[in-house]
Amino acid sequence: MPTSPVPVPEAVLAAERRAVERSFAHSCEQATGRVLAVLAASVRPGGRVLELGTGVGVGTAWVVSGLEGREDVEVVTVEHDQALAELVRSTDLPVTVLTGDAEALLPGLGTFDLVFADPEGGKWTGLDRTVAALAPGGVLLVDDMDLSRYHRTDHVAAVTAVRDALVGHPDLVTAELPVGTGLLVSTRRPA
Ligand SMILES: C[S@@+](CC[C@H](N)C(=O)[O-])C[C@H]1O[C@@H](n2cnc3c(N)ncnc32)[C@H](O)[C@@H]1O
């Protein structure tokens, strides 16, 4: 049966153009972005979203598109590269871009209803801080979890440890989504 693709929002296309202009090759794939938008759309009124690793704002734009102009939801994104953070700040994406190391900043950020964990900091290291930032009922989306992408044994071990920690966490319900570069999605059980 023929299918028509779900349209890509203009803000995402603009972010993808920024990626091309800057030869930035680490943005999330469209399939991953669509999942992100769906999860963002389900964030409760007055909720909060956190992205670890802003890049040029592709994932951020998917989150914003899922929220569709909802001003009651706060979106925070953390990027340690000052130039990238400035770049996304200069767009009209209605988000707060923090410059700094995700793992170091996490304990001071409060809790969130949706967390998108992209870089190694807050994922390969400091995963406990990311999990602690999940509000009850909050959802964590972790990118780049497909083990077949990794060839170094220490990288395979790091990704396996993330998977094991999330699958085995007593407060989380976790599933693997074979989407893009491999996703894990976890929900923190309400207290
Ligand atoms: C995979 S890219 C992010 C892509 C973006 N989330 C998206 O979906 O389009 C990872 C980004 O995280 C940033 N980064 C890496 N380590 C970081 C850290 N410890 N804290 C904050 N940002 C970090 C990198 O500079 C890079 O821009």
The ligand as a Gaussian input file, in Angstrom:
#p B3LYP/6-31G(d) Opt

LIG

0 1
 C       24.665000      14.109000      18.492000
 S       24.942000      15.839000      18.619000
 C       23.401000      16.520000      19.077000
 C       22.353000      16.462000      18.070000
 C       21.054000      17.067000      18.493000
 N       20.603000      16.568000      19.788000
 C       20.022000      16.734000      17.454000
 O       19.172000      15.879000      17.724000
 O       20.064000      17.306000      16.383000
 C       25.713000      15.927000      20.182000
 C       25.967000      17.345000      20.637000
 O       26.295000      17.287000      22.023000
 C       27.343000      18.177000      22.261000
 N       28.009000      17.654000      23.458000
 C       28.906000      16.626000      23.519000
 N       29.216000      16.384000      24.797000
 C       28.508000      17.263000      25.549000
 C       28.408000      17.500000      26.944000
 N       29.096000      16.764000      27.826000
 N       27.577000      18.472000      27.381000
 C       26.864000      19.222000      26.487000
 N       26.936000      19.054000      25.151000
 C       27.735000      18.076000      24.698000
 C       28.188000      18.181000      20.998000
 O       28.904000      19.391000      20.858000
 C       27.114000      18.015000      19.930000
 O       26.690000      19.260000      19.446000

